[in-house]
Amino acid sequence: MNPVSIAGRPEAAPVRRGLWICAATVIAVTLAVAPVAGHRMAVHPNLINAFFVLMASADLLTAHLLMQQFLAAGRLATLGLSSAYLYSTLMMVPYAVVFTRIQHQGMDSIWAEVCGPWLFLLVLGGFPALVAAQPYVVAALPARWSEVARRRRRVAAVVAAGAMVTLVGVVTAVVVGAAEWLPRIYHGGTPTGAVRWAVAATMLVTIAALITVIRGLRYRPPVEGWVVVAISASVATETLFLAAPHRYTLAYYMARITLLVSSGVVLVALIAETASLYRRLAAAHEDLDRAHRELGRRAGNLAVMNRELEAAGAWKSDIIATLTHEINQPLAVISAYSEELTQEWDTTTDSERRAAVQTLGRRVNQLLDMAAHLLALCRAEPGEIDTRPVVLPVEQALARVKDNLTRKARTRVSVDPGPPGAAVWADPVHIHEVLTNFVTNAVKYSPGDIHVSATLDNADGQVLFAVTDEGDGVPPDFVEHLFDRFTQADRSGGERTGAGFGLYLSRLLAEANHGRVWYEDAVPHGSRFVLGLPHAQHSPETRGAGSPPLAGAADRGPVTSRGSAGDRES
C-alpha cells in the first residue's frame, strides 16, 4: 500500500528549499559535535526542567495549529500529524515526573536506570513512528468512517485526542509497571550494554519513519512538510546518544537543545504558513466580496430588466385591451352601414347612400389611424426611437401642417411663418408627426378657427410651436394626465374617436428630440398645445450641418401618421 495514497491528498508539488536547509543543518551540527560529544558538563537540572516546559509548549501549540487546520480543511492526514505532536507533548508529563523522582532518589534508583531512559527513547521513537504510520491508518479506515470523520470534525478531533491520552497512559503504565523486567539502560550512573541496541533500534525506527515521510513529502501540504525537520532532530539526538550515552555530557545537553530548536523551527514555519494561509484567505474573501458586489449589481440590473419586461408585458396587455374596446365601435358602425346598404340599396336615396359611404370612409380612416399610431408606439415605447436631427428651418416645419387635412378643414387653419431665419435642431419626420397630431386634434374637437404659430424663446434657447383652438378646452382635473398612455377626456354627448395614442406618442417623439410638449388654456377660451425644441444655434452639433428637404426625410419615417388620426388623447 502506498502511504501517500490517502483520501484528500493534494497534488504533487515541489518541496520548499528551506525545509531541506533546516534538516541538513541539524545533521551537520550533530556530526560536528559527535567527536567531542562525550565532554563532561556541569549538572543543570533546572535547565532540563526548562527544556521540558519549552518542548511541551512548542509541541502543544504545533498540535493546536494543526488541529485547527484539520477543522478547517477536513484532511485526515493533518489530524494524524496533530495527534503525533499531541503524543509528544503528553509524553513530556510522565518523563518530567520521572526526572523529578530521579533528582530526589539519586542516579542509582530504578527511575534513573530504567524508567527515565526508556520514556525518553519512547518519546524519540514514538513520535516519528506515529507520523510515518498515520497515512497507513487513514488509508485503512473504512470509507464510511472517513466520511463521518470529515463531516463531524470536532468529534473526530476529540476521539483522536482521547486515543493519544490513552496511548500515553498505556505506555507510561507499561514502562513503570514493568520496570523490574525491562533492560537497565544505566547501572549506578554508568551506561550498560543495553544502551547500544536500545538506541540503535530506536534509530532504525526513526530512520525508517524519516524515509517514509520523505517519500510522500511531495503529496503533503507545505505546512506538514516541516515534520522532516522534527524527525531529523530525533535522528540527531539518537546519534548523539550513541556517541556519548553518559548523562550531563555535551551530547546530553545538545540532544535536548536540538529537539527544542527543531520544535521551535517547525512551530515558526507552521505559524508562517498559517499567516500565509490567512493572507490568501483574506485575499479570497476580498475577491468574494467583490464578486458578491458584482453579483448584487447584476441582480439589481436583472431586477430592473424584469420590471421593464413586466412593464412591457403590461403595456402589451393594455394595447390589446384598449384596441379590443376601441375597434369595436367603428367596426360595429361599418358592419351596420354595410348590411343596410346591402339589404336596402334599392330603397335608399342617393343622398342617403352618399352619407353612408362618407360615414364608412371616416370609420375606415379612423381604423387606419389607430394602426398607424400603434405601429409608431411599438417602435417608440422601448426607447428605440431612431432620431436623425438636422437644422430644420421653422418656416419649413410649418409648411406642411395642413397637408393631411380635408379642404374644408384647411380653411379653418391659419399658419404664421414664424421668426425669420429661425431653425430648430430636430428630426423633421418627428416634428411633422407632433404638429400634425396637434392640428388634427384641434380640427376634431374645436368648431372654430385654429391658429398655428412659432415664437423664439431666447431665455431658454428654444423655439415654441403652438396650436391654438377656440374649443371648450381640457377639463382641469384631466390636464395632468393629458399626455399619459391610453387616456382620453370624457366628453358629454361626444364619441370616442381614438385609442389614446396620439398625445402620448407626441410626448415620446418630443423627448427623443430633446424637447417637450405641454398644454395651456387659451384666453378667453380654448386650448393651446405647445411643442418646445432646441434652437439650432444653441446646439454645437449643428455647426456645418446641412438642412435636407423635409420631404426627403419624411419618406423614411415609419412614425408618420395620417392626418385624421390625431385625437385629443394621450
C-alpha positions in Angstrom: 0.0 0.0 0.0 1.3 3.4 -0.9 1.5 5.5 2.2 0.6 8.7 0.4 -2.4 7.2 -1.4 -4.7 8.7 1.2 -8.0 10.4 0.6 -7.9 14.1 0.0 -4.1 14.3 -0.6 -3.0 17.4 -2.5 -1.4 17.3 -5.9 2.3 16.7 -6.2 4.2 20.0 -5.5 7.9 20.9 -5.2 9.2 20.8 -1.6 10.4 24.0 -0.2 14.2 24.6 -0.1 14.1 26.0 3.5 12.9 22.6 4.8 16.0 20.8 3.4 18.3 23.5 4.7 17.0 23.2 8.2 17.2 19.4 8.2 20.7 19.4 6.7 21.7 21.9 9.4 20.5 19.7 12.1 22.5 16.7 10.7 25.6 18.9 10.1 25.6 20.2 13.7 25.2 16.7 15.0 28.2 15.4 13.0 30.3 18.4 14.1 29.5 17.8 17.8 29.9 14.0 17.7 33.7 13.9 18.1 33.5 15.9 21.3 30.1 14.7 22.4 31.5 12.9 25.5 32.8 16.1 27.1 31.6 16.3 30.6 29.4 19.3 31.5 28.1 20.7 34.8 24.9 19.4 36.2 22.0 21.8 35.5 18.7 20.1 36.4 16.8 23.4 36.1 17.9 23.6 32.5 16.4 20.2 31.8 13.2 21.3 33.5 13.1 24.4 31.3 13.6 22.0 28.3 10.5 20.0 29.4 8.4 23.2 29.7 9.5 24.7 26.4 9.4 21.5 24.4 6.0 20.6 25.7 4.7 24.1 25.0 6.1 24.2 21.4 4.7 20.8 20.6 1.3 21.6 22.2 1.0 24.8 20.2 2.0 22.9 17.0 -0.6 20.3 17.7 -3.2 23.0 18.2 -2.4 24.8 14.9 -2.5 21.5 13.0 -5.8 20.6 14.7 -7.3 24.0 13.6 -6.2 23.2 10.0 -7.9 19.9 10.2 -11.1 21.5 11.5 -10.9 24.0 8.5 -10.0 21.6 5.7 -11.0 18.2 7.0 -7.8 16.4 5.9 -7.4 13.3 8.0 -3.6 13.2 7.5 -3.4 16.6 9.2 -5.4 15.1 12.1 -2.9 12.3 12.4 0.1 14.6 12.4 -1.6 16.7 15.1 -2.1 13.6 17.1 1.6 12.7 16.8 2.5 16.1 18.2 0.0 15.7 21.0 1.6 12.4 21.9 5.0 14.1 22.1 3.5 16.8 24.4 1.7 14.3 26.7 4.8 12.1 27.0 6.7 15.0 28.5 4.4 14.8 31.5 5.4 11.4 32.8 9.0 12.0 31.7 9.1 15.2 33.8 7.6 13.4 36.8 10.2 10.6 36.5 13.0 13.2 36.1 11.8 14.8 39.3 11.9 11.4 41.1 15.4 10.9 39.8 16.5 14.2 41.4 15.1 13.0 44.8 16.2 9.3 44.7 19.5 9.6 43.0 21.1 8.1 39.9 21.1 4.5 41.2 17.3 4.3 41.5 15.2 2.4 39.2 13.7 5.7 37.9 17.1 6.8 36.7 18.3 3.4 35.4 15.1 2.2 33.7 12.0 4.4 33.7 13.6 7.7 32.6 15.7 6.4 29.8 13.0 4.2 28.3 10.4 7.0 28.4 12.9 9.3 26.7 13.5 6.7 24.0 9.8 6.2 23.5 9.4 10.0 23.0 12.2 9.9 20.4 11.0 6.8 18.6 7.2 7.1 19.2 6.7 10.5 17.5 8.4 9.5 14.2 6.6 6.1 14.2 3.2 7.8 14.6 4.0 10.3 11.9 5.0 7.6 9.5 2.1 5.3 10.4 -0.7 7.9 10.1 -1.1 7.6 6.2 -1.5 3.8 6.6 -4.0 4.3 9.3 -6.0 6.8 7.3 -5.9 4.5 4.2 -7.0 1.5 6.3 -10.1 3.3 7.7 -13.4 2.2 6.1 -14.7 4.8 3.7 -17.8 5.3 5.8 -15.7 6.1 8.9 -13.5 8.5 6.9 -16.5 10.3 5.6 -18.0 10.6 9.1 -14.7 11.9 10.4 -14.7 14.6 7.7 -18.2 15.6 8.3 -18.1 15.6 12.1 -14.6 17.0 12.6 -14.9 18.1 16.2 -15.9 14.6 17.2 -13.0 13.2 15.3 -10.6 15.6 17.0 -11.9 14.6 20.4 -11.6 10.9 19.5 -8.0 11.4 18.3 -7.1 13.3 21.4 -8.6 10.6 23.6 -6.7 7.9 21.7 -3.4 9.8 22.4 -4.1 10.2 26.1 -4.9 6.5 26.3 -1.7 5.6 24.4 0.5 7.7 26.6 -1.2 6.3 29.7 -0.7 2.7 28.5 3.0 3.4 27.5 3.7 5.0 30.9 2.0 2.2 32.8 3.9 -0.4 30.9 7.3 1.3 31.5 6.6 2.0 35.2 4.9 -1.3 35.8 7.4 -3.5 34.0 10.5 -1.6 35.2 11.8 -4.7 37.1 11.8 -6.7 33.8 13.0 -4.1 31.3 16.7 -4.0 30.5 18.6 -1.4 32.5 20.0 1.4 30.4 22.2 2.7 33.2 23.7 0.9 36.3 24.9 3.2 39.0 25.1 6.1 36.5 27.2 4.1 34.0 25.7 3.1 30.6 25.1 -0.7 30.2 25.4 -2.8 27.2 21.6 -2.5 26.5 22.1 1.2 25.6 23.6 0.4 22.2 21.0 -1.9 21.0 18.0 0.1 22.5 19.2 3.3 21.0 20.1 1.6 17.7 16.6 0.0 17.5 15.0 3.4 18.2 17.2 5.0 15.5 16.2 2.3 12.9 12.6 3.1 13.6 13.2 6.8 13.3 15.2 6.5 10.1 12.5 4.2 8.6 9.9 6.8 9.5 12.0 9.6 8.0 12.4 7.7 4.7 8.6 7.0 4.6 7.8 10.7 5.2 10.3 11.9 2.6 8.8 9.5 0.0 5.4 11.1 0.4 6.6 14.6 1.0 5.6 15.9 -2.4 2.0 14.9 -1.6 1.8 16.7 1.7 0.7 20.3 2.2 3.7 22.6 2.8 2.7 23.1 6.4 3.1 19.3 7.0 6.4 19.0 5.2 8.3 20.6 8.1 7.8 17.4 10.2 11.0 16.3 8.4 13.0 18.7 10.5 11.5 17.3 13.7 12.3 13.7 12.7 15.8 14.7 11.6 16.2 16.2 15.1 15.2 12.8 16.6 17.8 11.1 14.4 20.4 13.6 15.5 19.5 13.1 19.2 19.8 9.3 18.9 23.2 9.8 17.1 24.5 11.9 20.0 23.1 9.4 22.4 25.1 6.6 20.8 28.2 8.8 20.6 28.0 9.7 24.3 25.5 7.8 26.4 26.6 9.3 29.7 24.4 11.9 31.4 25.3 15.6 31.6 27.7 15.5 28.7 27.9 17.8 25.8 25.8 15.3 23.8 23.3 15.1 26.6 22.6 18.9 26.5 23.0 19.2 22.7 20.4 16.4 22.1 17.8 18.3 24.1 18.7 21.6 22.6 18.5 20.1 19.2 15.0 18.8 19.9 13.9 22.1 21.3 15.3 24.2 18.4 13.8 21.9 15.8 10.4 22.2 17.6 10.8 25.9 17.5 11.7 25.9 13.8 8.7 23.7 13.0 6.4 26.0 15.1 7.7 29.2 13.4 7.3 27.6 10.0 3.8 26.5 10.9 2.9 30.0 12.1 4.3 31.5 8.9 2.3 29.0 6.8 -0.8 29.8 8.8 -0.2 33.5 8.3 0.2 32.9 4.6 -3.0 30.9 4.5 -4.7 33.7 6.3 -3.4 36.3 3.8 -4.7 34.1 0.9 -8.0 33.7 2.7 -8.2 37.4 3.2 -7.5 38.0 -0.5 -10.0 35.3 -1.4 -12.5 37.0 0.9 -11.9 40.3 -0.8 -12.4 38.6 -4.2 -15.5 37.0 -2.9 -16.7 40.4 -1.6 -16.1 42.0 -5.0 -17.9 39.1 -6.7 -20.8 39.5 -4.3 -21.0 43.2 -5.0 -20.8 42.5 -8.7 -23.5 39.8 -8.3 -25.6 42.3 -6.4 -25.2 44.9 -9.1 -26.1 42.3 -11.8 -29.1 41.2 -9.6 -30.2 44.8 -9.5 -29.8 45.1 -13.2 -31.8 41.9 -13.6 -34.5 43.2 -11.3 -34.7 46.4 -13.4 -34.9 44.3 -16.6 -37.6 42.2 -15.0 -39.6 45.3 -14.1 -39.1 46.6 -17.6 -40.3 43.3 -19.0 -43.3 43.3 -16.7 -44.0 46.9 -17.8 -43.7 45.9 -21.4 -46.0 42.9 -20.8 -48.5 45.2 -19.1 -48.1 47.7 -21.9 -48.9 45.0 -24.5 -51.9 43.9 -22.4 -53.1 47.5 -22.3 -52.8 47.8 -26.0 -54.7 44.6 -26.7 -57.4 45.5 -24.2 -57.7 49.1 -25.4 -57.7 48.2 -29.1 -60.3 45.5 -28.5 -62.6 48.0 -26.9 -61.9 50.9 -29.3 -62.0 48.9 -32.5 -65.5 47.5 -31.7 -67.2 50.9 -32.2 -66.0 51.7 -35.8 -66.3 48.0 -36.8 -69.9 48.0 -35.5 -70.7 51.1 -37.5 -69.1 49.7 -40.6 -70.9 46.4 -40.2 -74.3 48.2 -39.7 -73.9 50.5 -42.7 -72.7 47.7 -44.9 -75.6 45.5 -44.0 -78.0 48.4 -44.5 -76.6 49.3 -47.9 -76.6 45.6 -49.0 -80.1 44.9 -48.0 -81.8 48.2 -48.7 -79.8 49.5 -51.6 -82.8 49.8 -53.9 -85.0 51.7 -51.3 -82.3 54.3 -50.2 -81.9 57.6 -51.9 -78.6 58.9 -53.4 -78.1 61.3 -50.6 -78.6 58.6 -48.0 -76.1 56.3 -49.9 -73.6 59.2 -50.1 -73.9 59.9 -46.4 -73.5 56.2 -45.6 -70.4 55.9 -47.7 -68.9 59.0 -46.1 -69.5 57.5 -42.7 -67.8 54.3 -43.8 -64.9 56.3 -45.1 -64.5 58.1 -41.8 -64.6 54.9 -39.8 -62.1 53.2 -42.1 -59.8 56.2 -41.8 -60.2 56.0 -38.0 -59.0 52.4 -38.0 -56.1 53.2 -40.3 -55.1 56.0 -37.9 -55.2 53.6 -35.0 -53.0 51.2 -36.9 -50.5 53.9 -37.8 -50.3 55.2 -34.2 -49.9 51.6 -32.9 -47.0 50.9 -35.3 -45.4 54.2 -34.2 -45.8 53.3 -30.5 -44.4 49.8 -30.9 -41.2 51.5 -32.2 -41.2 54.3 -29.7 -42.2 52.6 -26.4 -39.0 50.5 -25.8 -36.9 53.7 -26.1 -35.6 52.8 -29.6 -36.8 55.9 -31.4 -34.4 56.5 -34.3 -33.8 60.2 -34.4 -32.0 61.9 -37.3 -31.8 65.6 -36.3 -30.9 68.3 -38.8 -31.1 72.0 -38.9 -34.7 72.5 -39.7 -36.0 76.0 -40.6 -39.1 76.9 -38.7 -40.8 78.1 -41.8 -40.2 74.7 -43.4 -41.5 72.8 -40.3 -44.8 74.8 -40.5 -45.3 74.5 -44.3 -46.9 71.0 -44.2 -49.1 71.1 -41.1 -52.2 71.3 -43.3 -51.2 68.6 -45.8 -53.4 65.8 -44.2 -56.5 67.9 -43.7 -59.6 68.0 -45.8 -60.3 71.0 -48.0 -62.9 72.2 -45.6 -60.7 71.8 -42.5 -57.8 73.7 -44.2 -60.0 76.8 -44.4 -60.2 76.9 -40.6 -56.4 76.7 -40.0 -54.1 79.7 -40.2 -50.3 79.4 -40.1 -47.8 82.1 -39.2 -44.5 81.9 -40.9 -42.5 82.1 -37.6 -39.5 84.2 -36.7 -37.4 85.0 -39.8 -34.3 82.8 -40.2 -35.1 80.7 -37.0 -34.4 77.0 -37.1 -34.5 74.0 -34.7 -32.3 71.0 -34.2 -34.7 68.1 -34.6 -35.9 65.2 -36.8 -38.2 66.6 -39.5 -40.4 63.4 -39.5 -41.0 63.5 -35.8 -41.8 67.2 -35.7 -44.2 66.8 -38.6 -45.9 64.0 -36.7 -46.3 66.0 -33.5 -47.6 69.2 -35.2 -50.0 67.2 -37.4 -51.4 65.5 -34.3 -51.9 68.8 -32.6 -53.7 70.3 -35.6 -55.9 67.3 -36.3 -56.9 67.2 -32.7 -57.9 70.8 -32.9 -59.9 70.2 -36.1 -61.9 67.4 -34.4 -62.6 69.0 -31.1 -62.9 72.7 -31.9 -65.7 74.1 -34.1 -63.9 77.5 -34.6 -60.7 78.7 -36.1 -57.3 77.2 -35.4 -54.1 79.1 -35.3 -50.6 77.7 -35.7 -47.6 79.9 -34.7 -43.9 79.7 -33.7 -42.0 82.0 -31.4 -38.4 82.2 -30.3 -37.8 81.9 -26.5 -34.3 83.4 -26.1 -34.3 82.8 -22.3 -34.4 79.0 -22.7 -32.9 78.8 -26.2 -36.0 77.2 -27.6 -38.4 77.6 -30.4 -42.0 77.2 -29.3 -44.6 75.8 -31.7 -48.2 76.5 -30.6 -51.5 75.2 -31.9 -54.4 77.2 -30.5 -58.1 76.5 -31.0 -61.4 78.0 -29.8 -63.0 74.9 -28.4 -64.1 74.1 -24.8 -60.6 73.3 -23.6 -59.5 70.3 -21.5 -61.2 69.6 -18.1 -58.9 70.9 -15.3 -58.8 67.5 -13.5 -57.6 65.8 -16.7 -54.7 68.2 -17.7 -52.1 66.3 -15.7 -53.0 63.0 -17.4 -53.3 64.6 -20.9 -50.1 63.1 -22.2 -50.3 59.7 -20.4 -50.8 56.5 -22.3 -54.3 55.2 -23.3 -56.2 58.1 -21.7 -58.9 60.4 -23.1 -61.0 63.1 -21.5 -64.7 62.3 -21.2 -66.9 64.5 -23.4 -70.6 64.6 -22.7 -72.5 63.9 -25.8 -69.4 63.1 -27.8 -68.0 59.9 -29.1 -64.5 58.5 -28.6 -62.6 58.6 -31.8 -59.3 57.1 -30.9 -57.4 54.7 -28.6 -55.5 57.2 -26.5 -52.2 57.1 -28.6 -51.8 60.5 -30.2 -50.6 62.8 -27.4 -48.6 60.1 -25.7 -46.8 59.4 -28.9 -46.2 63.2 -29.3 -44.6 63.3 -25.9 -42.3 60.4 -26.7 -41.2 62.0 -30.0 -40.6 65.4 -28.4 -38.5 63.9 -25.7 -36.5 61.9 -28.2 -35.6 65.2 -29.8 -34.6 66.9 -26.5 -37.8 68.8 -26.4 -41.1 68.8 -24.5 -44.8 69.3 -25.0 -47.4 70.8 -22.7 -50.9 72.2 -22.6 -52.2 75.7 -21.8 -55.6 77.2 -21.5 -56.3 79.8 -24.3 -57.8 83.1 -23.5 -60.8 83.7 -23.5 -61.5 80.1 -24.2 -60.0 77.2 -26.0 -56.8 75.1 -25.9 -53.2 75.7 -26.7 -50.8 72.7 -27.3 -47.1 73.8 -27.3 -44.0 72.0 -28.6 -40.7 73.3 -27.4 -37.5 72.4 -29.3 -33.8 73.4 -29.1 -32.9 76.4 -31.2 -30.4 75.3 -33.8 -27.8 78.0 -32.9 -27.6 76.5 -29.3 -26.5 73.1 -30.4 -22.8 72.5 -31.1 -23.7 69.6 -33.3 -25.3 71.9 -35.8 -22.1 73.6 -36.9 -21.8 72.8 -40.6 -24.9 70.7 -40.6 -27.0 70.7 -43.7 -30.7 71.1 -43.9 -32.1 68.4 -46.1 -35.6 68.9 -47.6 -38.4 67.8 -45.3 -40.0 65.8 -47.9 -36.9 63.6 -48.4 -36.7 63.0 -44.6 -40.4 62.2 -44.4 -40.1 59.4 -46.9 -38.2 57.2 -44.4 -40.3 57.7 -41.3 -42.4 54.8 -40.1 -43.9 57.0 -37.4 -45.8 59.5 -39.7 -49.5 59.0 -39.2 -52.5 60.0 -41.2 -53.8 63.5 -40.6 -57.1 62.4 -39.2 -55.5 60.1 -36.7 -54.5 62.5 -34.0 -57.2 62.6 -31.4 -57.0 64.9 -28.4 -55.9 61.9 -26.3 -52.8 60.7 -24.6 
